Amino acid sequence: MPLVEVTLTSGRDEGALRYLIDRVHTAVVDSIGANPENVRVILREVPPTHWAAGNVTLAEREAARTEQDR
């Protein structure tokens, strides 16, 4: 039973998340021939303040970008 977990920052609308689930599900079925009923997809949404790279959160990066664009 394939299980795919996707972690992404929060903020996308339900339609975009549903589309992502559909595309991941289809990719697993098509690529390994899995039974569609056995494919599991889990989306984990993380606030941008809880995701960091290089000791800078995604929220901080976005704030800096916004400030730079002013």
C-alpha positions in Angstrom: 0.0 0.0 0.0 1.8 3.1 -1.2 1.8 6.1 1.2 3.0 9.5 0.0 3.5 12.4 2.4 3.8 15.9 1.1 4.9 18.7 3.4 4.2 22.3 2.2 3.7 25.7 3.6 0.1 26.6 4.5 -1.9 29.1 2.5 -3.2 27.3 -0.6 -6.9 27.0 -1.2 -8.8 23.8 -1.0 -9.0 23.4 -4.7 -5.2 23.6 -5.2 -4.7 21.0 -2.4 -7.3 18.7 -3.9 -5.6 19.0 -7.3 -2.3 18.1 -5.7 -3.8 15.0 -4.1 -5.2 14.0 -7.5 -1.9 14.5 -9.4 0.2 12.7 -6.7 -2.3 9.8 -6.6 -2.3 9.5 -10.4 1.5 9.6 -10.5 1.8 6.7 -8.1 -0.8 4.6 -9.9 0.8 5.3 -13.3 4.4 4.9 -12.2 4.3 1.7 -10.2 0.9 0.2 -11.2 -0.5 0.5 -7.7 -4.1 -0.3 -7.1 -5.8 3.1 -7.0 -7.8 2.1 -3.9 -4.6 1.4 -2.0 -2.8 4.7 -2.6 -2.7 7.0 0.4 -1.7 10.7 0.2 -1.1 12.8 3.2 -0.7 16.6 3.0 1.0 18.3 5.9 0.7 22.0 6.0 3.3 23.9 8.0 3.0 27.6 8.8 5.7 29.7 7.2 6.9 30.7 10.7 7.7 27.0 11.4 9.8 26.3 8.3 13.3 27.6 8.1 16.4 27.2 5.8 19.7 28.8 6.7 18.2 30.0 10.1 15.7 32.2 8.3 12.0 31.3 8.3 9.9 31.4 5.1 7.9 34.1 6.7 11.0 36.2 7.4 12.2 35.6 3.8 8.8 36.8 2.4 8.8 39.8 4.7 12.3 40.8 3.5 11.2 40.3 -0.1 8.1 42.5 0.4 10.3 45.2 2.1 12.8 45.0 -0.8 10.0 45.5 -3.3 8.9 48.8 -1.7 
